[in-house]
Amino acid sequence: MEDQILALTADVAAIKSAAQVTNTMFAEMYYYVTIPLMVLIHAGFLLYEMGATRVKNVLSSGMKNLLAFAFTIAAWYVFGWWFYWALPTWPLDLAAGAGYMEISGTGYANAIALPWGDSAQYMGPNMADNASGVFWGAFALFAATTASIASGALIERIQTVGFVICAIVLGTAAWGTAAAWGWHADGWLVTKFGYHDFGAAGLVHAVAGFFALGVLMNLGPRVGKFNADGSANHIAGHNMPLTVTGLMLIIVGFFGFLMACIILPGEGWSWYADKGTTIYGTPMTLSALGFNIPLAAAGGIIGAWVITRDPFWMMSGCLAGIISVAAGLDVYFGSTVIAVSMVAGMILKPCANWLEGLGIDDAVGAVTVHGTIGLFGLLVLGILGSGMPGLGAFAPEDTVAISFFGQLVGAVVMFLLGFVPGYVVSWLVDKAGMLRIPDAVQEKGLDSVKVPAQAYPESMISSGSDS
Amino acid sequence: MGYFAESFAELYNADGWIDMGMFIGAGSSAAGWWTVIAVVMLLAVLAKGNSDEQDHYK
């Protein structure tokens, strides 16, 4: 009998061990898959941006986009990842100490997020660590996405290296700080104000959109965008189908982006042994995304169609629809998603027109799609989701619930985290003579000046293609 | 230079692989020096890229 119990105990232990291995490998694969899915966002941005560019600047726009992707990822490795883990409690705690969950602060960041010293073991291949690399990779793609969002707004007149510097600041310091404060269980926006932003409407989209606005104010419009009386001219891109297809690819990538926002169960870093959660430890399932992302995409397209009848703005509306409900994708009912995303699609073009009326040349509507709609989404959740607990069951008793005030504070912070660094860094880059491409070069075309390749065979380019 | 372990046997126990870097240079200052080299290369590329770009605009 005793032998049988011992054998049974050994069998149970073996089964538990095998189940844990399966869970660990599944979790590793889950986050790993989000990385190539998010690369699709960049494939989309590449097509989108190049399509929205005139023939004479196509390759230059593509090159700028690719370099933003590359340098942001490299910079995220060197110091961006550290920002995320070090700053959740700062500046409320000027020493940036650990928060309640004890997974934050400079000490913690120094131990796991620097590519030198003892922490280097968690910044490269590790025999027993199946998590750090896939989490880092997903966050690196979040960072690159944030930088790429701003890229499209600035096409056809920003210098390449000047832009890369701006992109590095946006993708590391701005997004890393925003994520630390609002997308971390120890983040002060979460613990003190109940800020909730499941799908990063504020901390990716609004930050990137308003960073772009700050840069645009120093960069100025493309040559020929505005007339002497202040009226605006429409500068058509050379390939609308490329742009619209690119936007659809961004939507495909969003599925990976948003699934990466879920914390899986059963691992040492999970909130629960048996339940998936948001990054705040609140309940979440992939099924919630299965309902709400397609509905948001549909609502955004329809809303934009009502106002514009223009496929470019309809696909921008698709993006805006998802962004408008991203903060609350975990808690919105499907019909609510349809209504909110349709409104986002409808207000999109009027908001973009208003911005253009102020003399801002946002070439692809990025400030509006990502910035304005990102803030809109935060505030809508503040109205509809008021009273929802801000953190999961493990939270301290004084945890602050979601409220309109908390979301408003978060919206203001996200605006400032985008706009201020965008304005300041682009001002400095401008003073160094590295921001705006000279008007004469813009008129001639950037590709002929700085790219040793040709986008299309000469025979395919009509005389009016570059206008 | 070279790999830090001559055998993986001593790096595996009842709990599985031990928790440590398995990259070339793990457990030494090599990771930090590689980071310095990579950062210098990235900054040099940006500086040269900007210099070339300004030449294009003249």
Interface residues (C-beta under 8 A of the other chain):
Chain A: F71 A74 A75 V78 P115 W116 G117 A120 Q121 M123 G124 P125 N126 M127 A128 D129 Q159 T160 V161 G162 V164 I165 G433 M434 I437 P438 V441 V449 K450
Chain B: L11 G16 W17 I18 D19 M20 G21 M22 F23 A26 G27 S29 A31 G32 T35 A38 V39 L42 L46 G49 N50 E53 Q54 H56 Y57
